[in-house]
């Protein structure tokens, strides 16, 4: 059914591109603070895909768990220098920081399709599969908090694109805000030290739109919340900044954030409290993504942010070409079969061939290279993470406005792991230096 597949891929791209550029405000200033998302038909309480206190959590100890109780390994086959090794996720000591993650557009049907009484929605395989595909290799860095939310479905996004309607008319973003408020009130305070914990906020696609709104309302310009932000990973979205700048400057309504800067190289350490953002494309030499892509600027004088995690780690310029560390989910992770090798993500991973290793992931360090690219002028431009693939690992998406959207995390998931690990260590070191009691 090629026409259906095309509409689904287009709808995934529309997840971000149809969203108007958000107006960033300063929460600490009551006269300009952005309003919390409307809690239309709110859930009685947050519903978690992953929560450290829930034994049914999708993010288990070295395993992922599907709604029916089936577990899959979070181990990784590393293919390098002509040989393979298997690595296991770290277990044991509680990580020193948290992760708050919002998954991308994946739903084919509304969740839930029908509310019975006050019964909350429950997770589905595709929601768990996409969470594990993106976040699984990062779970050894942090305690994971990942809310279920009633997102706009792929079909709803396609319809809004055809009619010009609101792509996000439901309460999904309010679900995310409600979950954050619950996390901040009950889980961010360390029960031993009484101090607030560092947190990495992550999102992708529709999840990045939700994260942008969450950060605008609850973090950007709030000194207390900003102090706890280890990093914000906002991939496959449209984080917009003035051309050549890293932040909106406090009074630029076209910039996504006013005070949270993009992560930039700094001498002697990695930056923290900053934003990592990009959309990935594999464009032929000299070309830019197709018109209407996620790389296109939304307002004159601005550009979409691009931060290359591997360049940041190397202390290189943002537009430097660097080796990447791609990590793809395996068929085992997504519960693929002979008829549907991409399993629960068949409707998203069209054209992708997943590895068949008996682990959850396959890492191939250095198999791809990437650089932040820019084309155009102040009025109309594109900014994206350009991926070069000499191995044929990825399908040709050069004529698609979507590009490599569905694997934005995976093209450099190993590099992202290394970067976030360094940022977490840097944040903890700075927190201990500010409060010696935390060293005990």
C-alpha positions as CSV (number, residue, x, y, z in Angstrom):
1,X,0.0,0.0,0.0
2,X,2.5,2.7,-1.2
3,X,0.0,5.5,-0.9
4,X,-0.6,4.7,2.8
5,X,3.1,4.5,3.5
6,X,3.7,7.8,1.8
7,X,0.9,9.5,3.8
8,X,2.4,8.2,7.0
9,X,5.9,9.4,6.3
10,X,4.5,12.8,5.2
11,X,2.4,13.0,8.4
12,X,5.5,12.3,10.5
13,X,7.3,15.2,8.8
14,X,4.2,17.4,9.4
15,X,4.5,16.7,13.2
16,X,6.9,19.6,13.4
17,X,6.7,21.6,10.2
18,X,3.0,22.4,10.6
19,X,3.6,23.8,14.1
20,X,3.9,27.5,14.3
21,X,7.1,28.8,15.7
22,X,6.5,29.0,19.5
23,X,6.7,32.3,21.3
24,X,9.3,32.0,24.0
25,X,8.8,33.9,27.2
26,X,10.5,34.3,30.5
27,X,8.7,32.2,33.3
28,X,10.4,34.2,36.0
29,X,8.6,37.4,34.8
30,X,4.9,37.1,35.6
31,X,4.0,39.7,33.0
32,X,5.4,37.6,30.2
33,X,5.3,34.0,31.5
34,X,3.9,31.5,29.0
35,X,0.7,29.9,30.1
36,X,0.6,26.2,30.9
37,X,-1.0,24.1,28.3
38,X,-4.7,23.8,28.7
39,X,-5.6,20.7,30.7
40,X,-8.5,19.7,28.5
41,X,-9.9,16.5,30.0
42,X,-6.8,15.9,32.1
43,X,-5.8,12.5,33.3
44,X,-6.4,11.8,37.0
45,X,-2.6,11.5,37.3
46,X,0.3,11.0,35.0
47,X,0.6,7.6,33.3
48,X,4.3,6.6,32.9
49,X,5.9,4.4,30.3
50,X,9.0,4.5,32.4
51,X,9.3,5.3,36.1
52,X,12.0,4.0,38.5
53,X,9.4,3.0,41.1
54,X,7.2,1.0,38.7
55,X,8.2,-2.7,38.3
56,X,6.2,-2.8,35.1
57,X,8.2,0.0,33.6
58,X,9.2,-0.2,29.9
59,X,12.8,0.7,31.0
60,X,13.9,-2.3,33.2
61,X,17.2,-3.1,34.6
62,X,19.2,-4.0,31.5
63,X,16.0,-5.0,29.6
64,X,13.1,-3.3,28.0
65,X,9.6,-4.4,28.8
66,X,6.6,-4.5,26.4
67,X,3.0,-4.0,27.7
68,X,2.4,-7.8,27.5
69,X,5.3,-8.4,29.8
70,X,7.7,-9.6,27.1
71,X,11.3,-8.4,27.8
72,X,14.0,-7.6,25.2
73,X,17.7,-7.1,25.9
74,X,19.3,-3.6,25.9
75,X,22.7,-5.0,25.1
76,X,24.7,-3.8,22.1
77,X,26.7,-5.6,19.4
78,X,29.6,-3.3,18.5
79,X,31.0,-3.9,15.0
80,X,34.5,-2.3,14.6
81,X,37.8,-3.1,13.0
82,X,36.4,-6.2,11.4
83,X,35.2,-7.9,14.6
84,X,32.2,-7.7,16.9
85,X,31.9,-7.5,20.7
86,X,28.8,-7.4,22.9
87,X,28.4,-4.8,25.6
88,X,25.9,-4.8,28.4
89,X,24.3,-1.7,30.0
90,X,25.7,-0.7,33.3
91,X,23.6,-1.8,36.3
92,X,23.9,-1.4,40.1
93,X,24.5,2.0,41.5
94,X,21.7,4.5,41.0
95,X,22.7,7.1,38.3
96,X,23.3,10.6,39.7
97,X,20.9,12.4,37.3
98,X,17.5,11.8,35.8
99,X,16.1,11.8,32.2
100,X,12.7,13.1,31.3
101,X,11.8,11.9,27.8
102,X,8.9,12.5,25.4
103,X,8.6,10.0,22.5
104,X,7.9,11.0,18.9
105,X,4.8,10.7,16.7
106,X,4.1,7.0,16.4
107,X,0.4,6.4,17.1
108,X,-1.8,5.2,14.3
109,X,-4.9,5.4,16.5
110,X,-5.8,7.8,19.2
111,X,-4.6,6.7,22.6
112,X,-6.9,5.7,24.1
113,X,-9.5,5.2,21.3
114,X,-12.2,5.2,23.9
115,X,-12.1,6.2,27.6
116,X,-14.2,4.0,29.8
117,X,-15.1,5.8,33.0
118,X,-11.9,7.1,34.5
119,X,-9.7,4.4,33.2
120,X,-6.3,5.9,32.0
121,X,-4.8,5.1,28.7
122,X,-2.4,2.2,28.5
123,X,0.8,1.8,26.5
124,X,1.0,0.1,23.1
125,X,3.8,-1.8,21.5
126,X,4.8,1.0,19.1
127,X,5.1,3.5,21.8
128,X,7.4,1.2,23.8
129,X,9.4,0.2,20.7
130,X,10.2,3.8,19.7
131,X,11.1,4.7,23.3
132,X,13.5,1.7,23.4
133,X,14.9,2.4,20.0
134,X,15.9,6.0,20.9
135,X,16.4,6.0,24.7
136,X,17.4,2.4,25.5
137,X,21.2,2.9,25.2
138,X,21.0,6.0,27.4
139,X,19.2,4.4,30.3
140,X,22.4,3.6,32.2
141,X,23.1,7.3,32.5
142,X,20.0,8.3,34.4
143,X,16.8,7.4,36.1
144,X,14.2,7.5,33.4
145,X,10.8,9.3,33.6
146,X,8.9,8.9,30.3
147,X,5.2,9.8,30.3
148,X,2.5,8.4,28.1
149,X,0.6,11.2,26.4
150,X,-2.4,11.4,24.1
151,X,-0.5,12.6,21.0
152,X,-1.9,13.6,17.7
153,X,-1.9,10.5,15.5
154,X,-0.2,10.2,12.1
155,X,-3.6,10.3,10.4
156,X,-4.6,13.4,12.3
157,X,-1.4,15.2,11.3
158,X,-1.9,14.3,7.7
159,X,-5.5,15.6,7.9
160,X,-4.4,18.9,9.5
161,X,-1.9,19.3,6.7
162,X,-4.6,19.0,4.1
163,X,-7.1,21.2,5.8
164,X,-4.8,23.7,7.5
165,X,-6.2,22.9,10.9
166,X,-4.5,22.8,14.3
167,X,-2.1,19.8,14.2
168,X,-2.3,19.5,18.0
169,X,-5.9,20.0,19.2
170,X,-5.9,17.4,22.0
171,X,-4.6,17.4,25.5
172,X,-1.3,15.6,24.8
173,X,1.0,18.5,25.6
174,X,-1.0,19.1,28.8
175,X,-0.3,15.4,29.7
176,X,3.4,16.1,29.3
177,X,3.3,19.3,31.4
178,X,1.3,17.5,34.1
179,X,3.9,14.7,34.1
180,X,6.7,17.2,34.5
181,X,5.0,19.0,37.3
182,X,4.5,15.6,39.1
183,X,8.1,14.7,38.5
184,X,9.4,18.1,39.7
185,X,7.2,18.0,42.8
186,X,7.8,14.4,43.9
187,X,10.8,12.9,42.2
188,X,13.4,15.6,41.5
189,X,14.3,16.0,45.1
190,X,16.9,13.5,46.3
191,X,15.5,11.6,49.3
192,X,19.0,11.3,50.9
193,X,20.5,14.8,50.4
194,X,17.2,16.8,50.2
195,X,18.7,18.5,47.2
196,X,17.3,18.7,43.7
197,X,18.7,16.3,41.1
198,X,20.1,17.1,37.7
199,X,17.8,16.3,34.8
200,X,18.3,15.7,31.1
201,X,15.2,16.6,29.1
202,X,14.8,14.7,25.8
203,X,12.3,14.7,23.0
204,X,11.8,13.9,19.3
205,X,9.4,15.0,16.6
206,X,6.0,15.7,18.3
207,X,7.8,14.9,21.5
208,X,10.2,17.8,20.8
209,X,7.3,20.2,20.2
210,X,6.0,19.2,23.7
211,X,9.5,19.6,25.2
212,X,9.9,23.0,23.6
213,X,6.7,24.1,25.2
214,X,7.6,22.5,28.5
215,X,11.0,24.2,28.6
216,X,9.5,27.6,27.7
217,X,6.9,27.3,30.5
218,X,8.9,25.6,33.3
219,X,12.7,26.2,32.7
220,X,13.7,29.0,30.3
221,X,14.4,32.0,32.5
222,X,13.7,30.2,35.8
223,X,17.0,30.1,37.7
224,X,16.0,27.2,40.0
225,X,14.9,24.9,37.1
226,X,17.8,26.0,34.9
227,X,20.3,25.2,37.6
228,X,19.1,21.5,37.5
229,X,19.2,21.2,33.7
230,X,22.1,19.0,32.7
231,X,21.1,19.2,29.0
232,X,18.1,19.4,26.7
233,X,18.1,17.2,23.6
234,X,15.5,18.5,21.2
235,X,15.9,16.5,18.0
236,X,13.7,16.5,14.9
237,X,12.1,19.8,16.0
238,X,12.5,23.4,14.9
239,X,14.4,25.1,17.6
240,X,15.0,28.5,16.1
241,X,17.7,31.1,16.9
242,X,18.9,34.3,15.3
243,X,21.3,33.6,12.5
244,X,24.8,33.2,14.0
245,X,23.5,33.3,17.6
246,X,23.0,30.7,20.2
247,X,20.0,32.2,22.1
248,X,17.1,34.6,21.7
249,X,18.5,37.2,23.9
250,X,15.6,37.6,26.2
251,X,13.3,39.6,24.0
252,X,13.0,37.8,20.6
253,X,9.6,36.3,20.0
254,X,10.8,34.4,16.9
255,X,13.4,32.5,19.0
256,X,12.3,29.3,20.6
257,X,14.2,30.0,23.8
258,X,15.2,33.3,25.3
259,X,17.8,32.3,27.9
260,X,18.7,28.6,27.2
261,X,21.6,28.6,24.8
262,X,22.7,26.1,22.3
263,X,25.5,23.9,23.5
264,X,28.9,25.2,22.2
265,X,32.5,24.0,22.7
266,X,34.3,25.5,25.7
267,X,37.8,25.1,26.9
268,X,38.5,22.3,29.4
269,X,35.0,20.9,29.9
270,X,31.7,20.2,28.2
271,X,28.9,22.8,28.5
272,X,25.8,22.1,30.6
273,X,22.4,23.7,31.0
274,X,22.2,24.0,27.2
275,X,20.3,22.7,24.2
276,X,21.3,20.0,21.6
277,X,19.1,20.3,18.5
278,X,19.2,19.1,14.9
279,X,17.3,17.4,12.1
280,X,19.3,15.0,10.0
281,X,19.4,14.7,6.2
282,X,21.5,12.9,3.7
283,X,21.7,15.4,0.9
284,X,23.7,15.1,-2.3
285,X,26.7,17.4,-2.5
286,X,25.7,21.0,-3.0
287,X,22.0,20.6,-2.4
288,X,19.8,21.6,0.5
289,X,16.7,19.7,1.9
290,X,13.5,19.9,-0.1
291,X,11.3,22.9,0.5
292,X,9.0,22.5,3.4
293,X,11.6,20.5,5.4
294,X,12.3,20.6,9.1
295,X,15.5,22.4,8.2
296,X,13.7,25.5,6.9
297,X,13.7,28.7,9.0
298,X,10.4,29.9,10.2
299,X,11.2,33.7,10.4
300,X,13.5,36.0,8.5
301,X,16.8,36.7,10.3
302,X,16.7,33.3,12.0
303,X,17.8,29.7,11.4
304,X,17.0,26.3,12.7
305,X,19.5,25.2,15.3
306,X,22.1,22.5,14.6
307,X,24.4,21.1,17.3
308,X,26.5,18.1,16.2
309,X,27.2,16.1,19.4
310,X,30.4,14.5,18.1
311,X,31.8,17.9,17.0
312,X,31.0,19.2,20.5
313,X,32.8,16.3,22.1
314,X,35.8,16.9,19.9
315,X,35.8,20.7,20.6
316,X,35.5,21.3,16.9
317,X,33.6,24.0,15.0
318,X,29.9,23.2,14.5
319,X,30.4,22.9,10.8
320,X,33.4,20.6,11.1
321,X,32.9,17.1,9.6
322,X,33.3,14.5,12.3
323,X,32.9,10.7,12.6
324,X,29.6,9.6,14.1
325,X,28.8,6.6,16.3
326,X,25.5,5.3,14.9
327,X,23.5,2.8,16.9
328,X,20.5,1.1,15.3
329,X,17.8,-1.0,17.0
330,X,17.7,-4.6,16.0
331,X,14.8,-6.7,14.9
332,X,14.9,-8.4,18.3
333,X,14.4,-5.0,20.1
334,X,11.3,-4.1,18.0
335,X,10.0,-7.7,18.0
336,X,10.3,-8.2,14.2
337,X,9.1,-11.3,12.4
338,X,9.6,-12.9,9.0
339,X,6.5,-11.0,7.7
340,X,7.2,-7.8,9.5
341,X,11.0,-7.6,10.2
342,X,10.7,-4.1,11.6
343,X,8.1,-5.3,14.1
344,X,6.2,-2.6,16.1
345,X,7.8,0.1,14.0
346,X,6.9,-1.2,10.6
347,X,4.8,1.9,9.8
348,X,7.7,4.2,10.6
349,X,10.9,2.4,9.5
350,X,9.8,2.2,5.8
351,X,12.9,1.5,3.7
352,X,15.1,0.6,6.7
353,X,16.7,-2.8,7.2
354,X,17.3,-3.4,10.8
355,X,20.2,-5.6,12.0
356,X,19.4,-9.2,13.0
357,X,21.9,-9.4,15.9
358,X,20.7,-11.3,19.1
359,X,21.2,-8.0,21.1
360,X,19.0,-4.9,21.4
361,X,21.2,-2.7,19.3
362,X,24.1,-2.7,16.7
363,X,26.7,0.0,17.0
364,X,29.1,0.8,14.1
365,X,31.4,3.5,15.3
366,X,32.7,5.7,12.4
367,X,30.4,4.2,9.8
368,X,28.8,7.7,9.2
369,X,30.2,11.2,9.2
370,X,28.2,14.4,9.9
371,X,28.5,18.2,9.9
372,X,26.1,21.1,10.5
373,X,25.3,22.6,7.1
374,X,23.7,25.9,6.2
375,X,22.3,27.1,2.9
376,X,20.4,30.3,1.9
377,X,20.2,33.8,3.1
378,X,18.7,35.8,6.0
379,X,15.2,35.7,4.5
380,X,15.1,32.0,3.5
381,X,17.6,29.4,4.7
382,X,18.0,25.8,5.8
383,X,20.2,24.5,8.6
384,X,20.6,20.7,9.2
385,X,22.9,17.9,10.3
386,X,24.3,16.6,7.0
387,X,24.9,12.8,7.2
388,X,27.3,11.1,4.8
389,X,26.9,7.3,4.5
390,X,29.6,5.5,2.6
391,X,28.4,2.1,3.8
392,X,24.8,2.1,2.5
393,X,23.4,1.7,6.0
394,X,20.6,4.3,5.4
395,X,18.1,4.5,2.6
396,X,18.1,7.4,0.1
397,X,15.9,10.1,1.5
398,X,17.4,13.0,-0.4
399,X,14.1,13.9,-2.1
400,X,12.0,13.8,1.0
401,X,11.1,16.7,3.3
402,X,11.3,14.2,6.1
403,X,14.9,13.3,5.4
404,X,16.4,10.9,8.0
405,X,13.9,12.1,10.6
406,X,13.0,8.7,12.0
407,X,16.6,7.9,12.9
408,X,17.6,11.4,14.1
409,X,18.7,9.8,17.5
410,X,20.3,6.7,16.0
411,X,22.7,8.4,13.5
412,X,24.9,9.4,16.4
413,X,23.4,7.7,19.5
414,X,26.8,6.5,20.7
415,X,28.2,10.0,20.4
416,X,25.1,11.4,22.2
417,X,25.6,8.8,25.0
418,X,29.3,9.9,25.4
419,X,28.3,13.6,25.4
420,X,25.5,13.3,27.9
421,X,27.7,11.1,30.2
422,X,30.3,13.9,30.2
423,X,27.6,16.6,30.8
424,X,26.2,14.6,33.7
425,X,29.6,14.2,35.2
426,X,30.4,17.9,34.7
427,X,27.0,18.9,36.3
428,X,27.6,16.6,39.3
429,X,31.1,18.0,39.8
430,X,29.8,21.6,39.7
431,X,26.9,20.7,42.1
432,X,29.4,19.1,44.6
433,X,31.7,22.1,44.4
434,X,28.8,24.4,45.2
435,X,27.5,22.3,48.0
436,X,30.3,20.1,49.8
437,X,27.5,18.2,51.6
438,X,26.7,16.5,48.3
439,X,30.1,14.7,48.3
440,X,29.2,12.5,51.2
